[in-house]
């Protein structure tokens, strides 16, 4: 009389979530390629601006990925500690980002390009997270 239990929770998200993650990485790769090309060609700073854009994009993605990994890991093993770990993760990310930006030389990093890269990474990451949560909500 005992059969398999219905799959609920994070495991039930696997199909739409994986599509959203694939879409995220494809969109980020396309944004990196287009931004590198556009900033390298259109900016007076040349390749330095293109690489700064890609660096900003990478910083945004790394910080979100770092936070998401920490939250998922703790949520799986110590659910009661999820909120404190999330807050510490965000604080660590903000401090690290501030240190990286403060330590970077204007001769090496183009400020506007890295800012656009950070914003682009933020928009892509949040957009795909919202798309994934919408797909899960509609599927349930």
N, C-alpha and C positions, 0 to 999 in steps of 0.2 A: 503494500500500500504506500510505501514511501518512494516517491519518485524524485527526480532532480528538482531542486528548488529553482524558481524563476530568477534570472539574473537581473539584479538591480544595482544601483550605485555606480561607481566608476567603471565597472566592467561593461555595463550596458551602453556606455558612451563610445566604445571602441570604434565603431564604424564612422559615425559623423565626426568624432574627435580626430581620428586619423586623417580624414579628408581635410579638416581645417588645418591640421599641422602641416600636411603636405602643401596646401595652398599657401600657408604662411611662409614656408621655406622657399617655394617657387617665387612668391611675390618679393621676398627679401632679396633673392638672387637677382631678379630682374631689376629691382630698384638699385641694387649695388652696381650692376653693369651700366644701367642708364645714367645714374648719378655720376659714376666715375667718368664716363664719356662726356656728359654734359658739362660738368664742372671743369674737366681738363681742357675742353675746347673753348667754352664760353667765358671762363674766368681769366682774369689777368694773372692769377697765380699759377695757372697751368696745371701740371700733374699734381702739384702740392695740394691744390684745392680738391681735385678728384679723390686723392688718397685721404684727405681729411674728411670728406663726405663719407667714404667707406668706413673710416675709423669711427666716426660718430654713429653710423648705423651699427657697427659691430659692438660699440659700447652699450648702446640701447638694448640690443639683442642679448648680449652677455649678462647685463644686469637683470633683465626680465627672466632669462633662463635660470640664472642663479637663484633668484627669489622663488620662482615656480618649483624648481627642484627641491629646495629646502622645505617649502610648505607641503609639497606632496609627500616627501620622505617622512617628515614629522607627523603629518596627518595620518599616515599609514601605521606608524609605530607608537606614537605618543599623542593621540588626538587632543588631549587636554592642553598640550603645549603649543598647539598650532598658532594661536594668535600671538603669544609672545615671540615665537620664532619668526613669524611674518613681520612683526614690527622691528625686530633686530635685523632681519634680512634687509628690509627697506632702509633702515638707518645705515647699515654697513654699505649698501649700494650707493647711497647719497654721499657718504663720506669718501668712498673710493672714487666716485665720479668727480667730486670736487677736487680731490688731490691730483687726479690725472690731468684735469683741465688747468689747475694752478701750476703744475710742474711743466706743462707743455710750453715750448718756446714759440712765439709768434713767427719766428723765422722758419719753423718746421710745420706748424699747424695753422691752417687758415680758419679763423674764428667763425665767419659766417657759414662756411661749408660744413664744419663739424656740427654747428647748431642745426642746420637743415638736415644733416644725417641723423642726429639724435631725434629730431621731431618726426622725421620719416619713419624711423624704426619704431617710435612710440605709436604712431598712427597705425602702422601695419600690424604690430603686435596686438594692440587693443582691438582693432577691427576683426582680426581672426579669432581672438578670444570671445568677442561678442557673437560672432558667427557660430562658433562651436557651442556656446551656451544656448543660443537660439535653436540650433539643430537638436540638441538634447532635449530641450523643453518641448519642442513640437513632437518629438519621437515618443516621449512618455505619454 
